[in-house]
Amino acid sequence: MKFVYPAVFKKDPDGRFHAAFPDLEGCFAEGSTLEEAFEKAKEAEIDWLSLELEEEGDLPARSRLEDIPLEEGAVVRNVTATIRLTEGYDE
């Protein structure tokens, strides 16, 4: 199943990129490039959602991109996570 949540990406003074998911509490990632941060964000999103589905099954509502406040220099992008809910189902 595919899940899509927005992540906010921002470059720090050292040149590293940080990603945070406003809707997924405590879900963060970083990378030395924007592309690497995006890939790490995808991995973090998959881990966060998989754990949530295993424990409770309740996922948070998704924010609209235009409703997310951004600091100067930050960008917001949707990140898609594909999670297999039933082993062997989509093979």
LINDA-V857136 format. One record per residue. RES is the residue in three letters. D_FIRST is the distance of its C-alpha to the first C-alpha in whole Angstrom. Layout:
BEGIN
res: <RES & RES>
d_first: <D_FIRST & D_FIRST>
END
This chain:
BEGIN
res: <MET & LYS & PHE & VAL & TYR & PRO & ALA & VAL & PHE & LYS & LYS & ASP & PRO & ASP & GLY & ARG & PHE & HIS & ALA & ALA & PHE & PRO & ASP & LEU & GLU & GLY & CYS & PHE & ALA & GLU & GLY & SER & THR & LEU & GLU & GLU & ALA & PHE & GLU & LYS & ALA & LYS & GLU & ALA & GLU & ILE & ASP & TRP & LEU & SER & LEU & GLU & LEU & GLU & GLU & GLU & GLY & ASP & LEU & PRO & ALA & ARG & SER & ARG & LEU & GLU & ASP & ILE & PRO & LEU & GLU & GLU & GLY & ALA & VAL & VAL & ARG & ASN & VAL & THR & ALA & THR & ILE & ARG & LEU & THR & GLU & GLY & TYR & ASP & GLU>
d_first: <0 & 4 & 7 & 10 & 13 & 17 & 19 & 23 & 24 & 28 & 31 & 33 & 37 & 36 & 34 & 31 & 28 & 26 & 23 & 22 & 19 & 21 & 18 & 18 & 21 & 22 & 19 & 22 & 22 & 25 & 26 & 29 & 28 & 25 & 23 & 23 & 23 & 20 & 18 & 19 & 18 & 14 & 15 & 16 & 13 & 11 & 14 & 15 & 11 & 11 & 15 & 14 & 12 & 14 & 17 & 17 & 14 & 15 & 13 & 16 & 16 & 16 & 19 & 20 & 21 & 25 & 25 & 25 & 28 & 29 & 32 & 34 & 32 & 29 & 26 & 23 & 19 & 16 & 14 & 10 & 8 & 6 & 5 & 6 & 7 & 10 & 12 & 13 & 10 & 9 & 12>
END
